[in-house]
Amino acid sequence: MIELEGVPELIDPVMICAFEGWNDAGDAASSAVAHLDREWKGEVFAALDAEDYYDFQVNRPTIWLDGGIRKITWPTTRLSVVRAAGGAPRDLVLVRGIEPSMRWRSFCNEILGFAHELGVEMVVILGSLLGDTPHTRPVPVSGVTSDPDLARTLDLEESRYEGPTGIVGVLQEACAHAGVPAVSLWAAVPHYVSQPPNPKATLALLNRLEDLIDLRVPQGELPEDARAWQLGVDQLAAEDSEVAEYVQSLEEARDTADLPEASGEAIAREFERYLRRRDGQPGPGQPGGVAAEPGLTDGGRDASYLRDTASGRTRPPRPPAKDEEGGAAGAPEEGADGAEGDG
């Protein structure tokens, strides 16, 4: 039985989830929830028992010193609550952790137990995956649900994916079976620069979340970080003519596919976001920062964080060989639009 002592009655709560691991390319999804927690000063009220769900040889605990006293932090999933500032008050229940190693059904049931006790009206699960998308264009974000009515109401894609899935897909289906409205938002991360962090993808997820739940999210330093990230990748890609040529081919394919999106709903969404930010306190960046052309605001900010520490690589890898269908060899089995259809 779940007992929530010290948690006040929440106002129109929405649960936002993200899990490190297979569903978190570039750490974009987990960074988005961490941003919400940091900006709105979330207070942790519950943590799942690590021994129930994690293999500590896969996700090892860390030891640290607190005033000379050695302490251990165990890998787990924590829940916090924040009250969104500005406009009508609304509470968010933030779920952030690591994809569990075992007992996924029990894990999802425990998350749903918290959702039920807190009166959560909708669950939004954030994910990010590797895709054939250029880093120079706005980050594609797909909204997916298993609920046909929700798909029509919120203008989302209805899941048609079949194949391997992660905890995002399993949790969304658990919500559907429990009668809890659930949506997953997927950001596509360029596979040729997949190492974290990817602030541009994080910002894209937060912008899409804004549109979904009609809430203005403070952007903080994310727009500036996203522009600095793109500048760093531009500089590194320019050092390799094959990578530069490959990026150009992705740009041409993306621009051709996006021509129908150049007007209509896409422009309306950007304008609505602009109006929301104009009426509130804007963050340090232009409204809708991801969709805007990147600016060089920080001169030569060190791009060393783009290094792949495992290989020591300091520039994007050469483009991967293509498989028989023209996709990136070794890419995860995902939907045709680059988003896993069931997550």
N, C-alpha and C positions, 0 to 999 in steps of 0.2 A: 504494500500500500504506500502511495506517495504522499508524504506530508510536507506541505510548503509553509513553513513558519517564517514570518517576517516578510513575505511577499505580499504587497498590497493588492487590492482589487485592480485589475488592469483595464485600460480603456481601449476598446477595439483592437485587441492584440493580434499581431501577425508574427509568426515564427519564421526566422531567417536562419537557414542552416548552410554550413559549408564544412567539407572534410578534406584534410590533407591526404595526398596520395594519388591514386590512379585518376581521380576525377578533378584534379587541381593543377593542370598544366601551368607552369610559370607562377605557381602559388597565387594565381589571380583571384580565385574564389575565396580561399581562406583569408587573404589579405583584405578583401572587401568587407567581410564580417568583422575582422579585427579593426578596420577603419571605423565602422559604425560604433563598435564598442569603445574605441578611444575617443572619438569626437563627442559622443553623448555620455561618456563616463559610466559605462555599464558596471553593474554590481553582480558578481557571481553569486548565485543562490543554490546551485546544485552541481554535482559532478558525478558521472557514472563510475561505478567500481571498476577500476582498471583491470583487475584480475579476471573479471567476467568476460572481457572482450578482446584483450590484447595479448599477443605473443611478445614477450619482452626481449626475445632474441632478434625479433624483427624491428620492433620499436623500443629501443632501450631507454630506461629511466636515466635521468641526469642528476648528478650530485653537485651541490654548491654550498658555499659558506655564507652563513647569516650571522654576522657578528662573532665569527670564530666557531660557530656551531654548524656542523655538517648536516645538511638536509638533502632529501631526495624528492625530486619531482617526477611523478609517474605519468606516462603517456595516457591520456584519457580524453573524454569529451565533457566540456563544461557548458553550463547554461547560465546566461546573464540576462538581465532585463534593463532596458533603457527607455526613457520617455523622449520621444522626438520633439524637439523644440520648434516653435514657429507654427502659425496657423492653428488648426484644431488639434488638440493634444491627442497623441496616439502612442501606444506602447509597442515596443518590439521585443520579442523574446529571441535572443541570439544563441544559436547552438553552434559551437566551434570545437572541432576535435580532429582526430585522425581516423581514417577509414578502419573499422574494426578488423581484427584478424580472424574472428570466429563468432559464432552465435548471432548472425546478422538479424534473424527474425526476432530474437529476444531484445536485441539492441533497438530495433525499430519500434517494438512494442513499448519499450521503456520511454523512448522519445515521445511516442503518441500518448502515453500516460500523462506526461507533463503537459502536453498540448491540451488534453481533455481537462485536467485540473485547473489550468490557467484560462480556459475559455477561449483558446486560440481560434480565430475565424478562418485563417488560411495559412498554409505552410508554403514558403518559397525556398527552394533549394538551389544554391548557386553552384555552378560547375564550370570548368574550363578544359578545353581539349586542344590537341595539336591539329592544325589544319593547313591547307594550301592557301594561305592568305598573306598578302604582303604587309610588312610592318608599316608601310607608308600610307595606308588607307585606314579609314575608320574601322574599328574592331567589330566584326559581325557578332551579334548577340541574338540567339534564337530563344523564344519562349515556347515551352512544350508542356502539355498536360494530357492526362489520360481521360479527362472528363469532357465529353462532347459539349455539354452546356457551358462549361467554363471556357472552352476554346472559342465558342461563339461570342460569349459575353465580353471576354477580354482580348479578342482578336489574337489568339494563340494558335500554334500548330497542334493538331491532335496526334498523339504518339502512334507511329507505325513501325517503330524500330523492332528488329528481331536480331538477337545475337548476345554476345557477352556483355555484362553490365557491371556496374560498381554499386557502392552503397547509395549513391544518388538515385539510381533507377529503382533499387529495392525499396528505399524509403518512400519514394513517390507512389509506388504500387501499394505499399502498406497503407498509406494515407487514403488512396482510392478505395481500398477494401473496407477501411474504417469509416468511410463517408466524410472524410476531412478534405475540403478543397485544397489541391496541391498543384503547384506550378514549379517547373525548373527552368532556370535561365542559364544558357550555355554561351560562353565567350570562346571564340576561336583564336588560338595563339599561334603565331608563325612557327612552323616546325623547325625552321633553320635557326631560330634564336629562342629556344624553348627554356633555357635556364632562367630561374627566378632571380630577381623579381620582374614582374611585368606590370608596372603601374598603369600603362595605357589600357590593358585589358581589365584591370581592377576598376578603373574609372568608367569604362564602358558598361560593366555589370551594374555599378551603382546608378548610372544614368538610366539604364533600363529598369532597374528596381524602382526608381523615382516614378517613372511613367506607369508602372504596374500598380503601385499602391498609392499613387497621388500624394507623394511626400517629398519635400525638398531636403536632400541630404547635403550637409556641409562638406565641401570638397577638400578643404584644407590645402595642403601642398600637392595634392595629387595631380592637378593640371600641369604644374611646373615640372613635377617628376616625370610625367608622361612625355612632355616635350623633350626633356633632357634624355630620357631613355631612347626616344626616336632619333635624336641627334647622334647619340652614341652608336646606335646600330647603323645609321647612315654612314658614319665615318668608318666603322669596321667593315661594312659591306663594300665600301669604295676601294678598299685595299685588295679586293679579289675580283677580278673582271668576270669570272664565271658566276660568282654569287650575284654581282650587279646585274648581269644579263638575266639570271634566273628571276631576280626580283622584278625586273622590268616585264618579263613574260607573265608573272603573276598579276602585276598591275594592269596589264592589257586585258587579261581574262576577267579580272574583277570589275574593271570599268565597263566592259561590254555587258557583263551580267547585271550591273547596277543601273544601267541606263533607264529602265522603267521606274527605278526608285528615286530618280533625280527630282521628282515632283510629287505632289499629292501628299500621301500620309507621312512620308519621311520628313518633308519640309514642315508639315503641320506639327509633328512631334517636336522638332527642333525649335519652332516658334513658341510652342506652349512652354517648353523648358526655359526659353529665354524670358518669357513673361513671368514665370515663377521666380526666377532668380532676380529679375529686376525689382520685383515687389519685396524681396527679402534682402538679406545681407549677402552679397556675392562673395564667392571664394576668390583666392588669388589666381584667377585665370579667366579666360573668356567663357561665357555661357556655352554649355554643350561642348566642353573642351576636347573630347575625343574626336568629334566630327570636324573640328576646325583644323586648318593647316597648321602644322607644328611651327612654333616660333623658336628662335634661338635666344632664350631669355637668360641663360646662365653662362654664355660664352663657352668656355671649354671645360665644363664640369667633367670630372674624372669618370670615365666609363669603365673603370676596372671591375665594377660589380657585374659586368657582363661576362667575366671570365668563367669558363666551365672548370670548376676546381678539380673535377675528377680527371680531366684530360690535360689541364693546363692551357687549353685553347684560349686565345685572346681575340679571336674574330669569329664570325659566323662560319659554321662548317660548310663545305661544298654541298651543293644541292644533291639530294639523294637520288639514287637510281629510280626510275619509274617502273611500276609493275605493269602487268598486261593491260590494265584499264586506265593507265595514265596517272594513277595516284601515287603518293609517296610510299615507297617500299617500307614495310615495317610499321606503318601508321596503324593506330587502333581501329578496329571494326566499328565504324560509326555510320550515322545516317548520311544520305546523299548530300544534305545541305551542310554537312560538317558538324552537326550536333547529334548526340546520341538520342535517338527518338524516344526512348522510354525514360530518360532522366531529364 
